[in-house]
Amino acid sequence: MSPTSGLMVFVGVTLLQLFGCAICSPLDASSVHVTIETIPNLEAFRKANPNLEIAPLTARSEQVKDSGSTRQVITYTVGSHSAGERLVGMASNQQSWATLQDVTLDLQYPTNGVGAIVTYVEVVVSQSSSTGRGYIVSGGVGQRNIRLVIEAYNTLFFNYNAAIYGW
Protein backbone atom coordinates (compact mmCIF):
# COMPACT_ATOMS: atom_id res chain seq x y z
CA MET A 1 0.00 0.00 0.00
CA SER A 2 1.22 3.47 -0.79
CA PRO A 3 0.77 6.60 1.35
CA THR A 4 -1.56 8.04 -1.29
CA SER A 5 -4.06 5.22 -0.79
CA GLY A 6 -5.17 6.80 2.47
CA LEU A 7 -3.31 4.29 4.58
CA MET A 8 -3.43 5.23 8.24
CA VAL A 9 -0.04 5.00 9.81
CA PHE A 10 -0.05 4.44 13.52
CA VAL A 11 2.92 6.21 14.92
CA GLY A 12 4.92 4.97 17.85
CA VAL A 13 4.72 7.46 20.64
CA THR A 14 7.53 8.22 23.00
CA LEU A 15 6.57 9.77 26.28
CA LEU A 16 9.25 11.35 28.38
CA GLN A 17 9.24 13.03 31.75
CA LEU A 18 10.85 16.45 31.48
CA PHE A 19 12.26 18.72 34.15
CA GLY A 20 10.64 21.99 35.14
CA CYS A 21 8.44 21.17 38.11
CA ALA A 22 9.20 20.56 41.74
CA ILE A 23 7.07 17.41 42.10
CA CYS A 24 6.53 15.39 38.94
CA SER A 25 4.96 12.00 38.73
CA PRO A 26 6.14 9.73 35.92
CA LEU A 27 4.27 10.02 32.64
CA ASP A 28 1.98 7.14 31.77
CA ALA A 29 3.27 5.68 28.50
CA SER A 30 -0.29 5.15 27.33
CA SER A 31 -1.57 8.66 28.09
CA VAL A 32 -1.26 10.09 24.57
CA HIS A 33 -2.53 8.48 21.37
CA VAL A 34 -1.27 9.74 18.02
CA THR A 35 -2.05 8.77 14.44
CA ILE A 36 -0.83 10.24 11.18
CA GLU A 37 -3.05 9.74 8.17
CA THR A 38 -2.42 10.78 4.59
CA ILE A 39 -5.60 12.14 3.07
CA PRO A 40 -5.89 11.93 -0.72
CA ASN A 41 -9.04 14.13 -0.75
CA LEU A 42 -9.46 16.65 2.08
CA GLU A 43 -13.01 17.63 1.09
CA ALA A 44 -14.10 13.98 1.21
CA PHE A 45 -12.44 13.65 4.65
CA ARG A 46 -14.34 16.66 6.01
CA LYS A 47 -17.64 15.35 4.57
CA ALA A 48 -16.97 11.93 6.14
CA ASN A 49 -16.38 13.60 9.56
CA PRO A 50 -19.23 16.15 9.80
CA ASN A 51 -19.40 16.01 13.61
CA LEU A 52 -15.93 17.44 14.17
CA GLU A 53 -16.30 20.60 16.22
CA ILE A 54 -13.44 22.79 15.15
CA ALA A 55 -11.79 25.39 17.40
CA PRO A 56 -8.70 26.83 15.67
CA LEU A 57 -5.31 26.81 17.39
CA THR A 58 -3.00 29.81 17.39
CA ALA A 59 -0.30 29.25 14.76
CA ARG A 60 3.08 30.92 14.29
CA SER A 61 5.09 30.11 11.17
CA GLU A 62 8.74 30.62 10.28
CA GLN A 63 10.87 29.62 7.34
CA VAL A 64 14.14 27.86 8.20
CA LYS A 65 17.01 27.31 5.79
CA ASP A 66 19.40 24.47 6.51
CA SER A 67 21.77 22.58 4.20
CA GLY A 68 20.50 24.48 1.17
CA SER A 69 16.87 23.40 1.60
CA THR A 70 13.97 25.34 3.03
CA ARG A 71 11.56 23.99 5.57
CA GLN A 72 8.64 25.55 7.37
CA VAL A 73 8.28 25.39 11.13
CA ILE A 74 4.74 25.98 12.35
CA THR A 75 4.05 26.16 16.09
CA TYR A 76 0.45 25.52 17.16
CA THR A 77 -0.55 26.48 20.72
CA VAL A 78 -3.57 26.69 22.98
CA GLY A 79 -3.79 27.85 26.60
CA SER A 80 -1.03 29.35 28.71
CA HIS A 81 1.53 28.11 31.18
CA SER A 82 0.46 28.30 34.82
CA ALA A 83 2.14 27.90 38.20
CA GLY A 84 2.26 24.32 39.45
CA GLU A 85 1.68 22.70 36.07
CA ARG A 86 3.70 19.73 34.87
CA LEU A 87 4.29 17.97 31.58
CA VAL A 88 1.57 15.29 31.37
CA GLY A 89 2.16 14.03 27.82
CA MET A 90 4.67 14.29 25.02
CA ALA A 91 4.83 12.76 21.56
CA SER A 92 7.06 13.14 18.51
CA ASN A 93 7.72 11.47 15.20
CA GLN A 94 9.01 12.00 11.68
CA GLN A 95 7.49 10.88 8.36
CA SER A 96 8.53 11.52 4.77
CA TRP A 97 7.18 10.67 1.33
CA ALA A 98 8.47 10.68 -2.25
CA THR A 99 5.45 12.68 -3.49
CA LEU A 100 3.48 15.59 -2.06
CA GLN A 101 0.94 14.57 0.58
CA ASP A 102 -1.92 16.08 2.57
CA VAL A 103 -1.40 14.84 6.12
CA THR A 104 -3.55 14.81 9.25
CA LEU A 105 -2.09 14.34 12.75
CA ASP A 106 -4.64 13.26 15.37
CA LEU A 107 -3.42 13.77 18.95
CA GLN A 108 -5.56 12.63 21.88
CA TYR A 109 -4.91 12.98 25.64
CA PRO A 110 -5.55 10.83 27.62
CA THR A 111 -6.21 7.62 25.71
CA ASN A 112 -8.33 6.28 28.57
CA GLY A 113 -9.20 7.12 32.14
CA VAL A 114 -9.05 10.59 33.63
CA GLY A 115 -6.23 12.93 32.67
CA ALA A 116 -4.80 16.00 34.35
CA ILE A 117 -6.53 19.35 33.84
CA VAL A 118 -4.98 20.68 30.61
CA THR A 119 -3.36 24.12 30.90
CA TYR A 120 -1.21 24.47 27.76
CA VAL A 121 -0.52 22.52 24.57
CA GLU A 122 2.25 23.16 22.05
CA VAL A 123 2.77 21.25 18.79
CA VAL A 124 5.82 22.21 16.71
CA VAL A 125 5.63 20.94 13.14
CA SER A 126 8.39 20.96 10.53
CA GLN A 127 7.16 20.42 6.96
CA SER A 128 8.19 21.24 3.38
CA SER A 129 5.20 23.53 2.69
CA SER A 130 3.91 26.59 4.51
CA THR A 131 0.26 25.56 4.46
CA GLY A 132 -1.60 23.83 7.24
CA ARG A 133 -3.90 24.40 10.17
CA GLY A 134 -4.57 23.07 13.64
CA TYR A 135 -7.72 22.83 15.70
CA ILE A 136 -9.29 21.29 18.81
CA VAL A 137 -11.99 18.73 18.03
CA SER A 138 -12.91 17.82 21.62
CA GLY A 139 -12.02 18.74 25.20
CA GLY A 140 -9.66 21.64 25.71
CA VAL A 141 -7.88 23.87 28.19
CA GLY A 142 -9.43 23.61 31.67
CA GLN A 143 -10.72 20.12 30.92
CA ARG A 144 -9.26 16.69 31.65
CA ASN A 145 -8.99 15.71 28.00
CA ILE A 146 -8.10 17.23 24.65
CA ARG A 147 -8.06 16.03 21.08
CA LEU A 148 -6.19 18.06 18.46
CA VAL A 149 -5.98 17.68 14.71
CA ILE A 150 -3.09 19.23 12.78
CA GLU A 151 -3.28 19.31 8.98
CA ALA A 152 -0.37 19.86 6.59
CA TYR A 153 -0.97 20.30 2.88
CA ASN A 154 1.30 19.41 -0.05
CA THR A 155 4.27 18.35 2.05
CA LEU A 156 7.11 15.91 1.45
CA PHE A 157 7.81 15.44 5.16
CA PHE A 158 6.04 15.94 8.47
CA ASN A 159 8.03 16.07 11.70
CA TYR A 160 6.36 17.05 14.95
CA ASN A 161 6.96 17.48 18.69
CA ALA A 162 3.89 17.78 20.91
CA ALA A 163 3.82 18.68 24.62
CA ILE A 164 0.74 18.75 26.86
CA TYR A 165 0.90 20.46 30.26
CA GLY A 166 -1.56 20.24 33.10
CA TRP A 167 -2.14 19.95 36.85
Long-range contacts (C-beta under 8 A, 24 or more apart in sequence): 3-38, 3-97, 3-99, 3-101, 4-38, 4-40, 4-99, 4-101, 5-40, 6-37, 6-38, 6-39, 6-40, 7-37, 7-38, 8-35, 8-36, 8-37, 9-35, 9-36, 9-37, 9-38, 9-95, 10-35, 11-35, 11-36, 11-91, 11-93, 11-95, 12-93, 13-91, 13-93, 14-90, 14-91, 14-92, 15-89, 15-90, 15-91, 16-90, 17-87, 18-87, 18-90, 18-163, 20-86, 20-87, 21-84, 21-85, 21-86, 21-87, 23-86, 24-86, 24-87, 25-86, 27-87, 27-88, 27-89, 27-90, 28-110, 30-110, 30-111, 30-112, 31-88, 31-89, 31-109, 31-110, 31-111, 31-115, 32-89, 32-90, 32-91, 32-107, 32-108, 32-109, 32-110, 32-111, 32-162, 32-164, 33-106, 33-107, 33-108, 33-109, 33-111, 34-91, 34-93, 34-105, 34-106, 34-107, 34-108, 34-162, 35-105, 35-106, 36-93, 36-95, 36-103, 36-104, 36-105, 36-106, 36-158, 37-103, 37-104, 37-106, 38-97, 38-101, 38-102, 38-103, 38-104, 39-102, 39-103, 39-104, 39-151, 40-102, 42-102, 42-151, 42-153, 45-104, 52-137, 52-149, 53-137, 53-138, 54-135, 54-136, 54-137, 55-135, 55-136, 55-137, 55-140, 56-133, 56-134, 56-135, 57-121, 57-123, 57-133, 57-134, 57-135, 57-136, 57-148, 57-150, 59-132, 59-133, 59-134, 61-130, 63-130, 64-126, 71-126, 71-127, 71-128, 71-157, 72-126, 72-127, 72-128, 72-129, 72-130, 73-124, 73-125, 73-126, 74-124, 74-125, 74-127, 74-130, 74-132, 74-134, 75-122, 75-123, 75-124, 75-125, 76-121, 76-122, 76-123, 76-124, 76-125, 76-134, 76-148, 76-150, 77-120, 77-121, 77-122, 77-123, 78-120, 78-121, 78-136, 78-140, 78-141, 78-146, 78-148, 79-118, 79-119, 79-120, 79-121, 79-141, 79-165, 80-119, 80-120, 81-119, 81-120, 81-165, 82-119, 82-120, 82-167, 84-167, 85-119, 85-120, 85-165, 85-166, 85-167, 86-116, 86-165, 86-166, 86-167, 87-163, 87-164, 87-165, 88-115, 88-116, 88-118, 88-164, 88-165, 88-166, 89-115, 89-162, 89-163, 89-164, 90-161, 90-162, 90-163, 90-164, 91-160, 91-161, 91-162, 92-159, 92-160, 92-161, 92-162, 93-159, 93-160, 94-157, 94-158, 94-159, 95-157, 95-158, 95-159, 96-156, 96-157, 96-158, 97-156, 97-157, 98-156, 99-156, 100-129, 100-154, 100-155, 100-156, 101-152, 101-154, 101-155, 101-156, 101-158, 102-151, 102-152, 102-153, 102-154, 102-155, 103-127, 103-151, 103-152, 103-153, 103-155, 103-158, 104-149, 104-150, 104-151, 105-148, 105-149, 105-150, 105-151, 105-152, 105-158, 105-160, 106-147, 106-148, 106-149, 107-147, 107-148, 107-149, 107-150, 107-162, 108-145, 108-146, 108-147, 108-148, 109-139, 109-145, 109-146, 109-147, 109-164, 110-144, 110-145, 114-144, 115-144, 115-145, 115-166, 116-144, 116-166, 116-167, 117-142, 117-143, 117-144, 117-166, 117-167, 118-142, 118-143, 118-144, 118-145, 118-146, 118-164, 118-165, 118-166, 119-165, 119-166, 119-167, 120-164, 120-165, 121-146, 121-148, 121-162, 121-163, 121-164, 121-165, 122-162, 122-163, 123-148, 123-150, 123-160, 123-161, 123-162, 123-163, 124-160, 124-161, 124-162, 125-150, 125-152, 125-158, 125-159, 125-160, 126-157, 126-158, 126-159, 126-160, 127-152, 127-155, 127-157, 127-158, 127-159, 128-154, 128-155, 128-156, 128-157, 129-153, 129-154, 129-155
